[in-house]
Amino acid sequence: MFWIRLRSSVILVIAALLLLFAGGWVLGAGLFALSLTAYLELMRAAGRARTAAGTEKKETRAEGNPEMPPLLAKGSVGILEGIGLAGTVLYYAVLLTEEEPIYLLGVLGLVFLGMMAAYVLTFPAHQAGQVMTAFFSFFYGPVLFSFLWLTRELPGGIYMVWLIFISSWICDTCAYLSGMAFGRHKLTPVLSPKKSVEGAVGGVLGSALVGALFGHLLLNGIFEGQEMALICAVLCAAGAVISQIGDLAASGIKRDHGIKDYGRLIPGHGGVMDRFDSVLFTAPIIYYLAILLISFE
């Protein structure tokens, strides 16, 4: 298993290098493919939970409406899933062709209204919880992935975008190593018993250190007159904290739905959501903190 994970990791790093250095439409197309996969993985996870729960529990019907289907009915979110897929296509079309973020907010509104319209017009075929799941999956995967593209489009973005991976993947490695060496106190005993407070701290410190070195070596010459080592250390430390929340959140969702992995696309790692769970949380944090802390003039 170790060698399978290592081989997959090498392939992922090479693919990330190619996509991030290329940028533009090449990166956009790659993120679009990842977004569709992530959305379907999340929806399938919810579907598997519905099926499992449906075999163990009696069907519940709303009071006063005997025709109400069970909340966990198999296959009952097909139209919602379709709206989410169409919304992902529209979102990335707008992302790659329009510079004004107001249009992206418009797509979010359209997807939400479309799902609510389906809920109303097909009532009681769907329930509110299913609409929430579908919109959550759309935001969690496709929307959060788009912040990789937005960060890459910033001035110096060909370098800035790597802060996202320093905050997530470097944090994972440093947290694992420091946890193995010094871990004594459980971070989340129920959700993830193997993670420790010491590991979490080590992940943040490791990310901050690597970020500071990255900023000093590569970004000082691009953003002259700014303390990029300090700024990148702050960005990566904040991103590392959030990345661990993202990792634990994805684990919690899997626990809630009774699954081990979101998919099997990446041998040794699972699905897209298994590999990019921390990246999805880190990307918007790095993007907005970079805008706040760095002068791009």
Secondary structure, 3 states (H helix, E strand, C coil): CHHHHHHHHHHHHHHHHHHHHHCHHHHHHHHHHHHHHHHHHHHHHHHHHHHHHHHHCCCCCCCCCCCCCCCCCCCCCHHHHHHHHHHHHHHHHHHHHCCCHHHHHHHHHHHHHHHHHHHHHCCCCCCHHHHHHHHHHHHHHHHHHHHHHHHHCCCCHHHHCHHHHHHHHHHHHHHHHHHHHHCCCEEECCCEEEEEHHHHHHHHHHHHHHHHHHHHHHHCCCCCCCCHHHHHHHHHHHHHHHHHHHHHHHHHHHHHHCCCCCCCCECCCECHHHHHHHHHHHHHHHHHHHHHHCCCC
